[in-house]
Amino acid sequence: MNRKEKEQTISDLSKKIEGYRAVVLTHYRGLNVEQMNYLRKRLREEKVSYHVIKNTLMRLASRGTDLEKLNDYFDGPTAIAITHGDPILLAKILSEFIKTQPSFAIKVGLIEGRIVPPEEVRALATMPSHEVLLGQILGGIQMSGGRVVGTILSILQQMLGLVQARVGQLAESISSTT
């Protein structure tokens, strides 16, 4: 790779890193081309980029970015997965792949600026997706909202009953005085 190609690779990686939500470094030694292609295809389906880039080029591309926090992990055969979408989805894809390819490993993650060890990345895979979590929250709000409305209606009905009873008392006292 000549100097111009290296500069282009660094520039491309720097652009891909911008605005990331999650970055995961993986150890891919022991995988054959077919397995790597399967993983890349699966990640690409979810709009996750996955690249094998020399560690020195990754260090250069990470300068001045959050990715610089991972410089200590740029050693040995390293590939980088970058997502601008849901970090949970990335963790799920990688965790599923590890089940079928035990030689594949997660080195470290960087999720929204925080370094995350491999165990936490795998734990993230057990969580429901962002959309499911939002649905659960909205469902809880709707249920709570329904309870609040029911409580308010019950109080209003009780107050209406009290007002009607008082009106009845006043009507009786007026008719008994006349």
BAFI-3210 file (N, C-alpha, C; in Angstrom, 3 decimals, decimal comma, padded with zeros to 6 digits):
// residues 178
n [1|2|3|4|5|6|7|8|9|10|11|12|13|14|15|16|17|18|19|20|21|22|23|24|25|26|27|28|29|30|31|32|33|34|35|36|37|38|39|40|41|42|43|44|45|46|47|48|49|50|51|52|53|54|55|56|57|58|59|60|61|62|63|64|65|66|67|68|69|70|71|72|73|74|75|76|77|78|79|80|81|82|83|84|85|86|87|88|89|90|91|92|93|94|95|96|97|98|99|100|101|102|103|104|105|106|107|108|109|110|111|112|113|114|115|116|117|118|119|120|121|122|123|124|125|126|127|128|129|130|131|132|133|134|135|136|137|138|139|140|141|142|143|144|145|146|147|148|149|150|151|152|153|154|155|156|157|158|159|160|161|162|163|164|165|166|167|168|169|170|171|172|173|174|175|176|177|178]
n.u [000,856|000,742|001,793|-000,227|-002,511|-002,643|-003,142|-005,669|-007,120|-006,961|-008,325|-010,878|-011,641|-011,659|-013,823|-015,906|-016,017|-016,983|-019,724|-020,492|-022,310|-021,647|-018,649|-016,898|-014,142|-012,707|-011,306|-010,197|-008,761|-008,317|-010,604|-012,009|-012,131|-014,753|-016,282|-015,674|-016,753|-019,456|-019,983|-019,452|-021,449|-023,769|-023,540|-023,532|-026,151|-027,480|-026,584|-024,023|-020,638|-017,715|-014,374|-011,108|-008,207|-004,904|-003,245|-001,609|-002,594|-005,180|-004,649|-003,648|-005,906|-007,604|-006,768|-007,477|-010,124|-012,866|-012,218|-009,588|-009,298|-009,151|-006,657|-004,805|-005,773|-005,342|-003,840|-002,346|-004,311|-006,857|-010,162|-012,601|-015,830|-018,349|-021,080|-023,781|-026,201|-028,355|-026,700|-027,231|-028,130|-025,798|-024,233|-025,769|-025,560|-022,778|-022,488|-024,114|-022,642|-020,303|-021,186|-021,289|-018,747|-016,259|-013,574|-013,575|-013,553|-014,598|-012,836|-012,984|-015,334|-016,636|-018,956|-021,048|-019,043|-017,984|-015,739|-016,169|-016,031|-015,564|-017,447|-019,570|-020,402|-021,371|-023,401|-025,055|-026,212|-028,279|-030,313|-033,499|-034,218|-033,783|-036,184|-038,078|-037,751|-038,625|-041,296|-042,165|-041,888|-043,676|-046,020|-046,201|-046,536|-048,992|-050,638|-050,338|-051,301|-053,960|-054,791|-054,510|-056,409|-058,697|-058,720|-059,035|-061,557|-063,099|-062,861|-064,064|-066,672|-067,386|-067,306|-069,314|-071,464|-071,524|-072,083|-074,613|-076,012|-075,873|-077,268|-079,753|-080,274|-080,357|-082,575|-084,603|-084,525|-085,333|-087,894|-089,139|-089,162|-090,868]
n.v [-001,172|002,090|005,445|007,330|005,696|004,815|007,235|007,773|005,598|006,140|008,578|007,754|005,964|007,705|009,349|007,484|006,933|009,255|010,501|008,056|005,465|003,148|001,253|-001,650|-003,625|-006,461|-009,772|-011,685|-013,919|-017,182|-017,426|-018,259|-017,104|-017,363|-017,394|-014,852|-013,278|-013,939|-012,830|-010,097|-009,597|-010,035|-007,995|-005,764|-005,840|-004,693|-002,154|-001,758|-001,066|-002,950|-003,548|-004,670|-003,404|-002,193|-001,957|000,282|002,139|002,408|003,593|006,051|007,076|007,362|009,510|012,367|011,714|009,981|007,359|007,138|006,348|003,630|002,865|001,165|-001,310|-001,865|-004,175|-007,140|-009,308|-007,330|-006,238|-003,781|-002,850|-000,635|001,274|003,480|003,264|001,286|000,165|-002,221|-003,986|-004,406|-005,697|-008,013|-009,294|-009,824|-011,455|-013,634|-014,610|-015,413|-017,667|-019,605|-019,522|-020,025|-019,195|-016,569|-013,391|-010,816|-007,929|-005,389|-002,770|000,414|002,353|004,877|006,667|005,460|003,101|-000,336|-003,506|-006,861|-008,664|-007,028|-006,108|-008,480|-008,929|-006,838|-007,764|-009,341|-007,704|-006,191|-004,725|-001,239|-000,201|-002,003|-001,553|001,128|000,744|-000,771|001,115|003,102|001,594|001,167|003,811|004,402|002,594|003,512|006,080|005,495|004,517|006,819|008,501|006,985|007,138|009,902|010,257|008,708|010,174|012,571|011,610|010,922|013,454|014,713|013,172|013,970|016,713|016,554|015,313|017,300|019,345|018,126|018,084|020,818|021,523|020,101|021,395|023,934|023,448|022,484|024,714|026,385]
n.w [000,000|-001,006|-000,050|-000,698|-000,878|001,763|003,096|002,034|003,056|005,802|005,872|004,950|007,008|009,182|008,477|008,567|011,256|012,406|014,194|015,213|016,999|018,182|018,398|017,764|018,424|016,996|017,142|014,636|013,858|012,570|011,124|007,972|004,531|003,562|005,919|006,960|004,915|005,196|007,732|007,213|005,289|006,803|008,721|007,032|006,089|008,183|008,127|009,195|009,244|008,519|008,912|008,106|009,060|009,086|012,217|012,761|010,956|011,949|014,405|013,522|012,176|014,315|015,765|017,649|017,975|019,660|019,374|019,890|022,472|022,358|021,548|022,866|022,317|019,700|018,517|017,236|015,031|014,027|013,578|012,774|013,726|012,927|013,887|013,256|014,086|016,116|018,950|020,257|018,330|016,810|018,776|019,107|016,579|016,463|018,744|018,072|015,922|017,190|018,528|016,535|015,542|017,379|017,419|016,755|018,302|020,571|021,213|022,474|023,190|022,170|023,205|022,596|023,454|025,715|027,031|026,724|028,123|026,668|027,836|028,590|026,111|025,020|026,894|026,314|024,031|024,892|025,532|024,712|021,473|020,546|019,496|020,530|023,265|023,400|022,680|024,874|026,906|026,051|026,142|028,893|029,720|028,508|029,856|032,465|032,054|031,443|033,909|035,464|034,258|034,801|037,595|037,968|036,754|038,497|040,880|040,042|039,588|042,183|043,372|041,889|042,732|045,429|045,124|043,902|045,973|047,902|046,591|046,569|049,360|049,875|048,317|049,646|052,129|051,378|050,382|052,701|054,331|053,113]
ca.u [000,000|001,591|001,459|-001,521|-003,550|-002,720|-003,824|-007,075|-007,689|-007,086|-009,401|-012,149|-011,965|-011,992|-015,185|-016,853|-016,074|-017,761|-021,132|-020,759|-022,975|-020,881|-017,519|-016,436|-012,938|-012,790|-010,163|-010,779|-007,827|-008,930|-011,751|-011,649|-012,720|-016,204|-016,838|-015,559|-017,729|-020,780|-020,104|-019,553|-022,775|-024,765|-023,391|-023,931|-027,619|-027,938|-025,889|-022,835|-019,439|-016,757|-013,134|-009,816|-007,272|-003,677|-003,338|-000,970|-003,520|-006,290|-004,160|-003,579|-007,275|-008,308|-006,243|-008,417|-011,490|-013,118|-011,598|-008,227|-009,362|-008,942|-005,318|-004,131|-006,365|-004,941|-002,705|-002,742|-005,303|-007,984|-011,135|-013,428|-017,238|-018,811|-022,494|-024,386|-027,546|-028,574|-025,573|-027,719|-028,175|-024,411|-023,836|-026,489|-024,972|-021,459|-022,675|-024,622|-021,548|-019,368|-021,740|-020,951|-017,308|-015,624|-012,261|-013,857|-013,693|-014,740|-011,732|-013,464|-016,316|-016,709|-020,368|-021,376|-017,937|-017,551|-015,089|-016,987|-015,338|-016,284|-018,585|-020,683|-020,897|-022,202|-024,592|-025,903|-026,920|-029,464|-031,341|-034,365|-033,765|-034,205|-037,597|-038,869|-037,716|-039,526|-042,653|-042,473|-042,046|-044,950|-047,089|-046,285|-047,113|-050,413|-051,315|-050,347|-052,217|-055,313|-055,070|-054,673|-057,710|-059,711|-058,733|-059,632|-062,999|-063,702|-062,933|-065,087|-067,973|-067,658|-067,606|-070,625|-072,428|-071,614|-072,778|-076,028|-076,591|-076,003|-078,371|-080,961|-080,461|-080,798|-083,933|-085,469|-084,617|-086,107|-089,303|-089,672|-089,332|-091,951]
ca.v [000,000|003,269|006,532|007,926|004,741|004,856|008,487|007,608|004,661|006,877|009,551|007,023|005,455|008,873|009,762|006,463|007,011|010,440|010,307|006,657|005,168|002,052|000,688|-002,870|-004,215|-007,915|-010,608|-012,547|-014,995|-018,502|-017,426|-018,322|-016,044|-017,567|-016,974|-013,383|-012,719|-014,100|-011,820|-008,779|-009,501|-009,920|-006,649|-004,799|-005,844|-003,812|-000,871|-001,716|-001,261|-003,855|-003,408|-005,128|-002,332|-002,283|-001,260|001,601|003,031|002,692|004,580|007,338|007,524|007,647|010,740|013,464|011,205|009,087|006,068|007,183|005,625|002,210|002,653|000,029|-002,550|-002,040|-005,093|-008,422|-009,179|-006,560|-005,684|-002,789|-002,753|000,711|001,502|004,766|002,875|000,681|-000,647|-003,538|-004,806|-004,787|-006,688|-009,264|-009,935|-010,356|-012,544|-014,790|-015,128|-016,085|-018,992|-020,542|-019,411|-019,721|-018,548|-015,139|-012,825|-009,371|-007,408|-004,274|-001,910|001,831|002,621|006,270|007,328|004,724|001,824|-001,424|-004,792|-007,839|-009,242|-006,072|-006,101|-009,682|-008,730|-005,909|-008,558|-009,972|-006,682|-005,972|-003,635|000,125|-000,047|-002,788|-000,823|002,281|000,213|-001,145|002,350|003,709|000,758|001,484|005,161|004,322|001,903|004,455|007,161|004,969|004,466|008,199|008,955|006,261|007,705|011,246|010,079|008,220|011,322|013,480|011,004|011,063|014,869|014,956|012,567|014,847|017,949|016,208|015,077|018,614|020,024|017,487|018,568|022,229|021,526|019,654|022,418|025,039|023,029|022,322|026,037|027,103]
ca.w [000,000|-001,067|000,871|-001,093|-000,480|003,223|003,453|001,668|004,030|007,062|005,668|004,882|008,338|010,020|008,114|009,036|012,715|012,795|014,515|015,548|018,270|018,774|017,675|018,427|017,852|017,059|016,800|013,601|013,481|012,537|010,213|006,556|003,703|003,506|007,211|007,026|003,977|005,808|008,786|006,566|004,659|007,879|009,286|005,995|006,058|009,266|007,938|010,046|008,429|009,149|008,145|008,601|008,724|009,878|013,505|012,699|010,252|012,871|015,383|012,838|011,895|015,567|016,387|017,842|018,070|020,789|019,080|020,435|023,750|022,090|020,982|023,501|021,806|018,303|018,421|016,659|013,953|014,533|012,632|013,447|013,326|013,262|013,617|013,591|014,508|017,422|019,425|020,672|017,128|016,523|019,783|018,816|015,403|016,823|019,703|017,315|015,120|018,107|018,844|015,459|015,256|018,670|017,285|016,616|019,649|020,759|022,016|023,297|022,526|022,523|022,989|022,893|024,147|026,902|026,759|027,237|027,972|025,841|028,553|028,527|024,732|024,895|027,734|025,567|023,020|025,485|025,718|023,547|020,611|020,873|019,144|021,480|024,540|023,278|022,709|026,246|027,672|025,644|026,691|030,323|029,853|028,164|030,937|033,581|031,670|031,590|035,351|035,923|033,757|035,576|038,946|037,880|036,508|039,740|041,809|039,516|039,835|043,616|043,625|041,299|043,662|046,609|044,719|043,708|047,301|048,562|045,909|047,083|050,727|049,796|047,765|050,734|053,174|050,815|050,293|054,045|054,908|052,458]
c.u [000,904|001,043|000,079|-002,680|-003,740|-003,464|-005,316|-007,789|-007,930|-008,238|-010,775|-012,579|-012,367|-013,420|-016,226|-017,043|-016,967|-019,217|-021,489|-021,605|-022,234|-019,783|-017,100|-015,216|-013,024|-011,472|-010,698|-009,883|-008,555|-010,156|-011,257|-012,412|-014,245|-016,880|-016,796|-016,584|-019,148|-021,002|-020,268|-020,940|-023,848|-024,714|-023,870|-025,454|-028,208|-027,201|-024,739|-021,631|-018,433|-015,504|-011,959|-008,814|-006,043|-003,805|-002,715|-001,886|-004,720|-005,864|-004,119|-004,979|-008,004|-007,846|-007,310|-009,873|-011,633|-012,407|-010,170|-008,161|-009,027|-007,544|-004,599|-004,625|-006,031|-003,675|-003,207|-003,755|-006,576|-008,854|-012,040|-014,836|-017,743|-020,292|-022,902|-025,805|-027,544|-027,384|-025,996|-027,722|-026,779|-023,962|-024,507|-025,866|-023,624|-021,578|-023,208|-023,495|-020,549|-019,866|-021,360|-019,460|-016,561|-014,241|-012,390|-014,077|-013,877|-013,603|-012,234|-014,508|-016,161|-018,138|-020,688|-020,332|-017,383|-016,937|-015,871|-016,226|-016,182|-017,520|-019,802|-021,260|-021,803|-023,480|-025,580|-026,754|-028,187|-030,599|-032,253|-033,856|-034,352|-035,702|-038,493|-038,908|-038,647|-040,984|-043,077|-042,703|-043,375|-046,137|-047,292|-046,907|-048,603|-051,187|-051,417|-051,312|-053,663|-055,719|-055,314|-056,042|-058,828|-059,848|-059,390|-061,133|-063,716|-063,867|-064,011|-066,491|-068,360|-068,037|-068,984|-071,713|-072,619|-072,378|-074,271|-076,718|-076,814|-077,144|-079,692|-081,275|-080,981|-082,214|-084,930|-085,633|-085,415|-087,587|-089,897|-089,873|-090,465|-093,266]
c.v [001,237|004,378|007,128|007,016|004,730|006,107|008,396|006,681|005,355|007,869|008,878|006,531|006,597|009,345|008,780|006,526|008,169|010,075|008,875|006,564|004,047|001,605|-000,552|-003,380|-005,723|-008,554|-011,661|-013,723|-016,340|-018,576|-017,531|-017,232|-016,159|-017,084|-015,449|-012,724|-012,827|-013,022|-010,425|-008,567|-009,277|-008,516|-005,588|-004,711|-004,894|-002,467|-000,664|-001,933|-002,091|-003,887|-004,042|-004,092|-002,482|-001,422|000,130|002,603|003,374|003,721|005,977|007,906|007,932|008,937|011,822|013,023|010,365|007,751|005,987|006,443|004,146|001,888|001,441|-001,313|-002,799|-002,883|-006,440|-008,215|-008,527|-006,080|-004,766|-002,775|-001,403|000,826|002,902|004,534|002,297|-000,190|-002,066|-004,488|-005,284|-005,876|-008,036|-010,005|-010,571|-011,538|-013,804|-015,434|-015,900|-017,494|-020,033|-020,558|-019,049|-019,080|-017,033|-014,580|-011,310|-008,923|-006,360|-003,511|-000,474|002,244|004,010|006,904|006,582|003,391|000,723|-002,737|-005,797|-008,430|-008,324|-005,982|-007,314|-009,555|-007,796|-006,658|-009,201|-008,973|-006,615|-004,778|-002,297|000,304|-000,793|-002,085|000,389|001,842|-000,165|000,100|003,010|002,916|001,025|002,846|005,128|003,664|002,836|005,592|006,726|004,898|005,862|008,725|008,289|006,822|009,079|011,141|009,604|009,355|012,295|012,924|011,118|012,506|015,215|014,386|013,425|016,128|017,672|015,965|016,401|019,406|019,449|017,953|019,999|022,321|021,102|020,742|023,625|024,662|022,838|023,673|026,795|026,526]
c.w [000,000|-000,154|000,573|-000,677|001,036|003,685|003,156|002,664|005,361|006,974|005,661|006,252|009,270|009,747|008,643|010,547|013,169|013,056|014,869|016,826|018,980|017,817|018,460|017,680|018,045|016,670|015,842|013,198|013,552|011,632|008,778|005,796|003,674|004,803|007,361|006,111|004,538|006,873|008,190|005,960|005,718|008,504|008,300|005,897|007,103|009,257|008,937|009,141|009,222|008,293|008,877|008,114|009,616|011,132|013,466|011,990|011,142|013,910|014,759|012,587|013,166|016,242|016,459|017,899|019,342|020,607|019,621|021,782|023,578|021,577|021,579|022,958|020,325|018,250|017,930|015,543|014,488|013,383|013,436|012,847|013,817|012,918|014,041|014,078|015,913|017,846|019,816|019,479|016,737|017,493|019,518|017,645|015,753|017,777|019,021|016,515|015,981|018,438|017,793|015,150|016,538|018,565|017,124|018,023|019,598|021,664|023,006|022,493|022,985|022,177|023,529|023,813|025,342|026,491|027,469|027,042|027,179|026,524|028,477|027,115|024,532|025,722|027,031|024,540|023,579|025,709|024,494|022,740|021,078|020,629|020,123|022,832|024,511|023,338|024,114|027,109|027,337|026,168|028,167|030,561|029,560|029,298|032,142|033,299|031,826|033,054|035,900|035,501|034,549|036,975|038,945|037,655|037,763|040,747|041,346|039,756|041,306|043,954|043,080|042,192|044,896|046,281|044,552|045,041|048,019|047,944|046,413|048,500|050,714|049,278|048,821|051,786|052,675|050,796|051,692|054,725|054,251|052,719]
res [m|n|r|k|e|k|e|q|t|i|s|d|l|s|k|k|i|e|g|y|r|a|v|v|l|t|h|y|r|g|l|n|v|e|q|m|n|y|l|r|k|r|l|r|e|e|k|v|s|y|h|v|i|k|n|t|l|m|r|l|a|s|r|g|t|d|l|e|k|l|n|d|y|f|d|g|p|t|a|i|a|i|t|h|g|d|p|i|l|l|a|k|i|l|s|e|f|i|k|t|q|p|s|f|a|i|k|v|g|l|i|e|g|r|i|v|p|p|e|e|v|r|a|l|a|t|m|p|s|h|e|v|l|l|g|q|i|l|g|g|i|q|m|s|g|g|r|v|v|g|t|i|l|s|i|l|q|q|m|l|g|l|v|q|a|r|v|g|q|l|a|e|s|i|s|s|t|t]
***
